[in-house]
């Protein structure tokens, strides 16, 4: 009886997986046909064409014919929301997209502002530079006739909530933003952190030059070429004893309570007290996502849990990075919505947290990886 039940379950899951893969192939084919129809409708004579930043309702559309580059927005049906009028359009974040326009065609005279998903300009293109929105605010830069630059922050209504006054700035993260101000006496830049009210909560100091943004209440910092961590009051909570990555660049932060660190070219994980939770034995590690982290050793990669146990064997060539060079397609190097993209000599595929191949490796070509990823995340034209 048990064998019969097991056989029935095996057949059920096999048929279900087969049906899912057929459905995915159908969606992929529709995606390709739809994009080709847009290309033939608007640009049948050639040029470089692609659609990117597939948001829930709107897509950034790029076209280049000769030396002319133009960007605009189309919806999921292929209808233009805006004309091809912008020099650049960034992805939509928090409902708004950064856009660039060169009103007089002179390099260096670019102006930046923001549009919403209907294509309406909600913040005029008047800034010399800006970031996309993060935690409700975006930094903006203004430059005077002498070339002096100052940075501040605006909200989504375009109000300057923190007036341009800093010489360097970063996005808000965990409610804090790193800022820099030139010390006119020493001619050195000093760095600190402000809150959204513009108050300095971590005082300006040259030691914060090589630091990341805050994540989970902590920030990595490099002192004397060694990496440690401070908390959101500026107190050192993990002594700088770990190796700095590429000299003076921090590329590690806390994710799901653990941070990857390296010493003598071996990687592992620590908690926010500095205790080593997972021994430093790997050639490379990625941050934890959905309870698992990608790790690399002996030329292969797999996944570990927060106890350090290998839950998916190190048998893949790459996780979340397809191709190489400028044409590389990169996705989150870990699990997203219960799935992770993996690659071996057969091609790319998707696995679940048990290591089961949900989308069999080699089922799709490398060139289809972007569209398959968009379909799985519900960002494709047809889904």
Number of C-alpha atoms within 10 A of each C-alpha: 6 7 8 9 10 11 11 12 12 12 12 12 11 12 12 12 16 14 12 14 16 12 13 17 15 13 19 22 13 16 20 14 12 17 16 13 14 18 19 12 11 11 16 11 9 13 15 12 15 13 16 14 15 20 20 15 14 25 25 23 23 20 20 15 13 9 7 9 17 17 22 22 24 24 20 17 12 19 11 16 17 18 13 17 15 18 18 18 23 17 17 22 15 14 13 23 22 24 25 23 18 17 12 8 10 8 7 8 11 18 17 22 24 26 19 17 20 14 18 12 16 15 21 13 20 16 16 18 20 22 18 21 23 15 15 14 24 22 24 24 23 17 14 9 6 6 8 9 17 18 22 24 27 20 17 16 9 15 12 16 15 20 16 18 17 17 18 18 22 19 20 23 17 15 18 26 22 24 24 23 20 15 13 8 6 8 9 13 18 20 24 23 27 18 17 16 10 15 12 16 15 19 15 21 16 15 14 23 20 18 24 22 21 23 20 16 17 24 22 26 29 25 17 11 18 17 27 23 26 20 18 18 12 16 11 16 15 21 15 20 17 16 20 24 18 9 13 18 17 20 14 22 23 22 18 16 14 22 24 23 26 22 16 8 13 16 20 23 25 19 17 18 10 17 11 16 15 20 13 20 17 17 17 18 26 22 22 24 18 16 15 24 23 25 24 22 15 9 11 16 24 24 27 21 17 16 9 15 11 16 15 20 13 19 17 17 17 21 28 18 17 20 13 9 6 6 8 10 15 15 16 14 20 24 24 14 10 13 20 22 26 25 22 15 9 13 17 27 25 23 19 17 16 10 15 12 17 16 21 17 19 14 14 17 13 16 12 13 18 15 18 23 16 19 18 14 13 14 20 23 25 17 16
